[in-house]
C-alpha cells in the first residue's frame, strides 16, 4: 500500500510539473472554457443552459483520452516498464495509477468550472448536486479506462493521436456539448450514441438538471459503466511490458470490445 501511495503521489506531482501534462490537464481545458464563456455565450445565450456539463465533459475527455495515452506509450517505448517489471511493480499499478491521477486532475479542473461558470458566465448550476458529482465520477472512470486502453493497443505515439482523435473530434461535433442532441437530425443520433460524451451529456441533462433527455438515462448509465469496466479489464489483459515483446496476450483489435455497449445502444436507436 505504501508503494502504491508513493507511486500515486509521484505521478500526481508529475502532472503538475511536466509542462505537457500541465497544459493538457489544466491550461487547455480551462483556457477553452474561458474562451467559450466569453465568446459562445455572447453568440448563443442558450449555451449557458448546458455550459457547465459540456465543459466538464470536455475537460475529462481532453485530459484522459487526449492527454493520458501518449506518456504511457512513450514510457513503454523507452523501456521504463521493463525496469518496473524487474522491480516487481504489477501491471495493474502501471495503468491504474496514471488513470487515477489523470482523472483526479480532470476532476479538479471540472470542479473549477462547475464552481465558477455560474458566477462569471451565468451558467446554469445543477439542480441535483449529488447526481452531478456521481455522473462526473462515472464519466471520469469511463474515459480514464478508454485512455488506458488506447495506450495499450497503440504501437506508437502517432497511433495514440489517431485513436484519441477518433473519440475526441466526433465528441465535439456530435456529443451534445456544442449542439444539443435533440437538435441533431434523427439520422445522426445513432452515431452520437457511439460516443461516451453523448451519454454523459444526456445523464447530466436528465438526472442533474431535471430536463427532458433524448436517450434512455438508465441505458446510458449502464453503457458508460459497462464500457469503462470492459476497457479497464482489456487494458490489463492486453498490457505489454515492452514494444520488442512479440508474444503478447490477445490481439490489439480486442480493444474494440470496449465499444460494444455503444454499438448495441446505437443499433437499438435505428
CORVENDA-V442860 format. One record per residue. N is the residue number from 1. NEAR is the number of other ideal C-beta (glycine too) atoms within 12 Angstrom. D_CENTER is the distance of its C-alpha to the mean C-alpha in whole Angstrom. Layout:
# CORVENDA-V442860
[[N:NEAR:D_CENTER] [N:NEAR:D_CENTER]]
This chain:
# CORVENDA-V442860
[[1:8:26] [2:8:28] [3:16:26] [4:19:23] [5:15:23] [6:15:24] [7:26:22] [8:24:19] [9:18:21] [10:20:22] [11:33:18] [12:25:17] [13:17:20] [14:23:19] [15:35:16] [16:21:19] [17:13:22] [18:24:20] [19:14:20] [20:22:17] [21:32:15] [22:23:16] [23:22:16] [24:35:12] [25:40:12] [26:32:14] [27:23:17] [28:28:15] [29:37:12] [30:32:16] [31:23:18] [32:31:16] [33:37:16] [34:24:20] [35:20:21] [36:32:20] [37:29:21] [38:18:25] [39:15:25] [40:28:23] [41:27:24] [42:15:28] [43:14:27] [44:19:26] [45:15:27] [46:19:25] [47:29:22] [48:25:22] [49:25:22] [50:38:18] [51:41:18] [52:44:16] [53:46:13] [54:47:13] [55:47:12] [56:46:10] [57:52:8] [58:41:8] [59:46:8] [60:54:5] [61:47:3] [62:43:7] [63:47:7] [64:52:5] [65:47:5] [66:40:8] [67:42:10] [68:49:9] [69:45:11] [70:33:14] [71:36:16] [72:43:16] [73:34:17] [74:24:20] [75:29:21] [76:36:21] [77:25:23] [78:18:25] [79:17:26] [80:22:25] [81:31:24] [82:20:27] [83:16:28] [84:26:26] [85:20:27] [86:12:31] [87:14:30] [88:11:29] [89:25:25] [90:19:24] [91:26:21] [92:21:19] [93:28:19] [94:34:18] [95:43:15] [96:30:14] [97:34:15] [98:45:13] [99:43:10] [100:33:12] [101:39:13] [102:47:10] [103:42:8] [104:30:12] [105:40:12] [106:45:9] [107:32:11] [108:28:14] [109:41:13] [110:42:12] [111:27:15] [112:25:17] [113:39:16] [114:34:17] [115:22:20] [116:23:21] [117:35:21] [118:19:23] [119:14:26] [120:21:25] [121:31:24] [122:20:26] [123:31:22] [124:27:23] [125:24:22] [126:32:21] [127:18:24] [128:19:22] [129:18:21] [130:13:20] [131:23:18] [132:33:16] [133:22:15] [134:22:15] [135:40:12] [136:38:10] [137:29:10] [138:37:10] [139:50:7] [140:41:6] [141:35:7] [142:46:6] [143:50:3] [144:44:5] [145:42:8] [146:50:7] [147:50:7] [148:47:10] [149:45:11] [150:46:11] [151:46:13] [152:44:16] [153:37:17] [154:33:17] [155:22:21] [156:20:20] [157:24:18] [158:16:19] [159:23:18] [160:34:14] [161:22:14] [162:21:15] [163:35:13] [164:35:10] [165:22:12] [166:22:13] [167:39:9] [168:37:9] [169:22:13] [170:26:13] [171:38:11] [172:28:13] [173:21:16] [174:32:15] [175:42:13] [176:40:15] [177:42:14] [178:31:17] [179:26:19] [180:28:19] [181:39:19] [182:22:23] [183:17:24] [184:25:23] [185:13:25] [186:15:26] [187:12:26] [188:25:22] [189:28:20] [190:25:20] [191:25:18] [192:39:16] [193:39:15] [194:32:14] [195:46:11] [196:49:8] [197:45:8] [198:48:12] [199:48:12] [200:50:10] [201:49:13] [202:42:15] [203:44:15] [204:50:15] [205:37:18] [206:32:20] [207:32:20] [208:34:19] [209:29:21] [210:16:24] [211:25:24] [212:14:24] [213:29:21] [214:28:21] [215:37:20] [216:18:21] [217:28:19] [218:17:20] [219:26:19] [220:41:15] [221:32:15] [222:24:16] [223:38:14] [224:45:11] [225:27:13] [226:29:14] [227:41:12] [228:37:10] [229:25:13] [230:31:15] [231:42:12] [232:33:13] [233:25:16] [234:33:16] [235:40:15] [236:25:18] [237:26:20] [238:31:20] [239:35:19] [240:33:22] [241:27:24] [242:22:25] [243:24:25] [244:15:29] [245:15:29] [246:9:29] [247:9:30] [248:21:26] [249:18:25] [250:21:24] [251:15:23] [252:25:20] [253:14:20] [254:22:20] [255:34:16] [256:25:16] [257:27:17] [258:39:13] [259:32:14] [260:21:17] [261:32:16] [262:41:15] [263:22:18] [264:21:20] [265:33:19] [266:27:20] [267:14:23] [268:18:24] [269:27:24] [270:15:26]]
